[in-house]
Amino acid sequence: MKKTYILGTCLLIGMASSSFGSSSSEHAEWKEFENKLSNLKFVDEYLDSEPHGPADVMWRPWKDAFKRAEIKYDGNNIKFIVLHYTAHPTRDTVPEAFKQKGLSSHFLVDSNGIIVNYVDPFMGIAYHAGTSSFAGYSRLNYWSVGIEHTGLGYTLTPQCDEYGKPLDGRFIPGSDYYWYEFPEAQFVASCELTRALQDGFKIPGYNVVTNADITPGRKSDIGPMWNYKRAYNEYNVGYFPSETHQIDMQNFHEFTENDYLSFIGCFGYDISAPMRALMVNDIDTFDKAKQDVIKAYQLHYSTSNISGELVEYTKTDILKHVISLAKLGKDGYGYFNKEFLRWIKRNLKKASKLAEYVPID
């Protein structure tokens, strides 16, 4: 039985360096990563690596996993950070829940800001993403670091904490559930950890995603209560559109639901399921798959309504998102640039409506 790496920062960096064949002192980037983590408090907990399902284990060495997946391993395969919540209010029950489901994550951030390191991200793959895809990548377990956060996420009825005090839950339009806030200490610790991982693995903000982003229709975490805009503005974590230009939606009356769905695809979301259904005229499947993708987008970028319906708020947010990314130009989000150019070539007349805001070549 192996146990995962539950490490203070120095040992974590040492393991990282050994996976690349040299000491941390020879790599300034790892020393910088160590310094960024120095203020975060780690605790000692562990999961085991025994199989808990027919095909997956809770911890697997990188090289073995990439060999099994027939993906070349070169030590530089981390492209994404995926944010989750556990649906458990404390970390006490998380290890057992992981074991029962055959899951794991690289890190867990508790409500009090304490960080648990279950799997060394430089040495092991955690099973946290399942069947997933984003920005042209699939099976994101092999391409990502997973960060879990304790918290209920949502419930059907109001809940209380362990002392009987009602938790601060609220309704969001388009949902029948109570959604719960993330404590300040947890939010700050998570942002500091994520920023350090972004720097250490050179992950662009566009690739800091949620479980809902990479699994439309299957998952809803980390959910609409996470403050994505603050994380970006204050900690430079992830990406959040900054466009504030007032959009006259009358100018875009020719844009169809499929255009807005295409834009969501430009942001990285997998829209292949609704597109396949549309091609064979399976309207029921198309409607359900379309709603799943729109809701996944809403849970991250347009939280005023999370119904999965393409309401006016969501259309406006999508257009502002397009404009923000287009303004970044060739040095911005490469995946968006490629997919948006494809949409422009197919829709020259409609694209001209955006010329007021961004150059349309």
ABEGO torsion letter per residue (X at the ends): XBBBBBBBAAAAAAAAAAAAGBBAAABAAAAAAAAAAAABBBBBBBBBABBABAABBABBBAAAAAAAAGBBBAGAABABBBBBBAGBABAAAAAAAAAAAGBBBABBBBAAGBBBBABBAAABBBBAAEBBBBGGBBGAAAABBBBBBBEAGBBABBBBBAAGBBBBBBBBBGBABBBBBBBAAAAAAAAAAAAAAAAAAGBBAAABBBAAAABBGABAOAEAABBAAAAAAAAGBEBBBABABBBBAAAAAABBAAAAAAAAAAAGBBAAAAAAAAAAGBAAAAAAAAAAAAAAAAAAABAABAAGBBBAAAAAAAAAAAAAAAAAEAABBAAAAAAAAAAAAABAAAAAAAAAABBBX
